[in-house]
Every structure is written in structure tokens, then in C-alpha cells.
């Protein structure tokens, strides 16, 4: 049998250590205890967490045993009484019982003896069990050999991983009866799983490419001393890490970071991490690599040969000393790195993508003034940016009168004196003057008053505007159009009476007085519906309706107009339904105009809305066309009795009207 068979129980503390733990002092042996057990206890070392300072004993016999006065010993001066280091369990070990001990003397190599007493750790008569790992020649190996429980030079090979332990198979007395496992089961039956191998791996983790700082990270499972590792940018630009200024420990534990002060070249470069300086052109020596700004740095080919980089790849950067490039921990290509505005040297990486963006923010379209805003995360020099209204109307921003800094910091504004065309136009912001018709060069765009400005198609091609869209304006030099910061369409702009050049936009909608003819039933009841699509209440009592010469009536004249529903004082979004009292709407072909007054029904300045049905050529058609609220020759086809013609609210042509078989007088149209 492998272990010392104990045939009697040991009493309370039997011995005290002498000054020489290998001496054999005279001791008093107590009388055998009456009623000794008839079975046998067999106490063995069963598991050793060799780097975690814990040891497990196991009673493989069929009798209980109090092992309080047993001792563990690695060598001279390293002995501990079992009763003093019990971590879990009871020192009175039952058959099949486990006892876990805290033994604070771990190591990647060692030999541990279990002794029945401390009367002499060099005496083979006192050693009960032994195990040796990592290397031969530990202090108590010869004692175990003399006791016949170990073989000289025998030891268990271990990986040196603190997550592993070595466990006994219960069969014999050699290293082959022990195995390393990754499943530590102190206090219970052993479980054998493949041990975790230690992986020595240190990588480049973050590079302040213009800040002269970089970070290493130990992403392995083994502690690595990087003192003699080297960093190399190229021929003549290599440095031993141990000679550099660092923050952190050069002996890097798993999961640790090391910050290194190292002069980076500029916005382009490539840096290699080497295990030594035996040859910076030798792929066998390079451990990691990253390249930014451009391909072709001196050690790129070495990294490519080593299989840790792809030739021609590089991390795109914008050239800011405030940013760094950071590794995502996944692979070995440029795609595993990205620029970040959140530098985290000494900590896990945080990825915040830098944004270079300057936008048109406010345009005084009749005031010859506009504003740029830096809505990105990086400073941008806009000196060589251009503004362009169309062919021959482009200007370099650095040549214009400005208020603010041309080198725009994030969140800053730049006011620019720039002659706007009139109440309609479209302006583009360009990164250069390489081609104002080239969508690759345009950065931002806004169009107001009407569609079709010269650079609209360029902006649409670039995906920063929708063809045909424009910002509606009232045509006041006191107003501006302002951006809401959200998207790239006309809906993200609106006219405001509060101009805020040089500060955040404030949106105060200009007063819009707008009443439109919204629905007409001209065959039975002659109902006419008006809709307030403006933003102010309008008194319609002085407005007039006109079918043609001599066929007009004032809306507020109750002798001429019957109010079917609604209020003459029409609020925004409100409907007014009226019917002429004396006149009748033409049944076959006719036209209806809404006028602000009766100062001249042939005057385009007075007409506000118009619709024509059945045929073109109504007398007031030309007035509406001149006012820009109808298309010459257009008309809405006639409808059946009971139906109405209804406006969709979108434009000023017959196509914006259609038949409604279920009229909705007093509420929104079905076509809206």
C-alpha cells in the first residue's frame, strides 16, 4: 500500500518543534488509547493547488483519524501543524473524508511532505506521504525516497497556471499517479480535465500616434517580463522597453496594462513589438504590429511575413493629437483597430468614433450672412473650404469676412459675410474647389424658396439633399432659415424670426397668413370649404370669392353668403364652409378665386387661392397663373353629383385636386 497505515489514534498536540527541524529529540510516547478502532485510517495528500496555497488531505481508510498534530513540510522552516491551518472540514477525518488546508507557501516547483509529527522532518520514519512537482530535488525528496514512497528525481510536470491543481489517482507512489487538472475540487472527489496551459502573449493595445504614448496589454494567461522586449518604428528607431519611461509593471501579469512614453513619428507610421533585438527584419522576432495613416511603413513587410498583418492595410486616422488608435482584441488586421476620441491608457479600450463635420447652420437668405457650425468631435480648419451658389458664384471661405475662428473647434460657430441671391436659392459647402459639380466634394447644402438651384443635383447625388425639396420662406430680410441639427432634408430646416448668428439656433416661426380653397361641391349645394394652413388667425369677413366678372361676393356679407359651418375668424388648422346666397357655382366649367379684398379681381397681388374645373380658360385663370398659384391651361375634371373636388394640400396645380365621392366639409380631406 502506498501510504502509512495508522493503527492507533494520536492524541492532542504531541510535540513541539526544536530549533533544528531535522533533529530527532527524545519524546514521550503516550500509552495507546483504550478501545482503539479495529479498522485502518489511511491519510494521503490528495490535491495540491500549487500556486493557490491550498492542500487537500483524504482518508482512504475505513477508520476515523484526528490529524490535528500531523504536519506539512516543504523544507527547513516551512512546516505547519495541520490543526492550525484547517480551511474547511474537521481535523478528525472520517473514512472517505476530505480536509482542506491553507498552506501559504505555494510555488511553481516544490515537494510537499505529510508528517505524522514534528519529531524530525529528516526522519523517514515520520513521513506519511509526499508529492513533488515542477522539478526534482526538493528538500524532502530524499526523506520520501528513504521511506519508500517516492523515487529519486521523479516529479510532476506542471504548466504553472494558478487556475490548475495536481490531483492523486489513489493508485501508487510515483509522479505517474498524479496529474494536473483545470478543475480544482478541493473538499470533494477529484475531477480530471485538461489543464489550462499558460499562454505568454503581450499585444499593442492603444497608440497615441501624435501624443507620443502607447500601451501594451497582457492578453495571455502567463506573467511576462517585457523589460527586454523592443519597440521599433523602423531602422534606427528601436528602443528597449526596460529603458523607457513606463507606468505599470514591466513584469506584466495577465490582464495588466503597461503605458510607455515613446516618440511617435507623425500622422502616418507603423510600430512593431519585438521579443528581442536579434533582428528587426526577422519575422521570427516580431510579436505584434500596427500601422496607421498610410501603408508602407518600414516594418510592414516583417509583420506580413510573420502573419500578423496584411500588406497594404492601415488604420485610417484624422491626424488629431487628442485621439488614439485602439485594438478590439479580436484579430490581427487593420479592421481590428479604430481611431477613438476616448483615450484610456492603463484601462480597457473605449471606442468613440471621431467625427469630422462642419455644416451650414443658419442662412440669412436676404441678409447676406450665413453661419457654419462644427457638429463633429474634431477641430477643422475651413480656410480652404468653399461656398458656392452656382457657376461663377463660389468663394474660398478664408478670403471672406468672418466672425470666429477659421480653425473651428467642436461646437464652435463661424459667421461669414456672403452675398445671397434673393428669396430663392441654394448654397453648397465644399471641401475644396476641385469641382463644384462633383458630388465627392460637396459637404452640405440647403435650398430655399424654390427647387432647381444650380447645385441641387450635386447635393442629391451626394445623398445630402432630396431633389425638388426646398425650405419655404416668406421673403423677409429680417428672418433666417435655421438647421435643427437632425438630418439632411428641407424638413430639418425652418424659417425663424429669431436670428442667432454665432450661437445655437432659436426657432420662432414667422407669421404666415394663408387661407386656401380646400374643397368645392358645385353641382347641388354649392358648398365651398376654406382652410387656414397658416399659423395665425385670419378674419375672413373682408375676403371675397369670385367666379368671374360680376360674379363676386364678400364672405362676411350675410346677405350674400351663408355660413354652413366654422367661424369667420378662422384659426390655424380651422375650416370654414360657406355657400353663396344669390350666386351659383358653374355646373359644367368654372373657376373660383379667393381674394384678400375687392381692390381688383384682375390684380395678381390680391388673389390668394384658385381652382378651376370642367375646362380651362376661366377669366381668373390668368390672374392665378400670374400669382404663381395655378398652372396655365390646367383644370380639374368634372365630377358626378354628390361628389366634390378636394385639395391634397401640396401644391398649385390641377394634379393637387381630385374627386371625393364622400365629401368631408368641415374636416380634413380624404386626399390630405
Secondary structure, DSSP 4 states (H G I P E B T S, - for coil): --SPPB-S---S------SSTT-----PPPPPPTT--SS-B-EEEEEEETTTTEEEEEE-SSS-EE-TT-EEESSTT-EEEGGGSEEES-SEEPTT-EEEEE-----SSEEEEEES-SS-TT-TTTEEEEEEESSS--TTHHHHHHTTSS-TT--B-----TT-EEEE-SS-SSGGGEEEES---TTS-----PPPPP---EEEEEEETTTTEEEEEE-SSS-EE-TT-EEESSTT-EEEGGGS-EES-SEEPTT-EEEEE----SSSEEEEEES-SS-TT-TTTEEEEEEESSS--TTHHHHHHHTSS-TT--B-----TT-EEEE-SS-SSGGGEEEESS--TTS----------EEEEEEETTTTEEEEEE-SSS-EE-TT-EEESSTT-EEEGGGS-EES-SEEPTT-EEEEE----SSSEEEEEES-SS-TT-TTTEEEEEEESSS--TTHHHHHHHTSS-TT--B-----TT-EEEE-SS-SSGGGEEEESS--TTS-----PPP---EEEEEEE-SSS-EEEEEE-SSS-EEGGG-EEEEETTEEEETT-TTTEEEEES-SEEPTT-EEEEEESS----SSSEEEEEES-SS-TT-TTTEEEEEEESSS--TTHHHHHHHTSS-TT--BPP--TT-EEEE-SS-SSGGGEEEESS--TTS--TT-
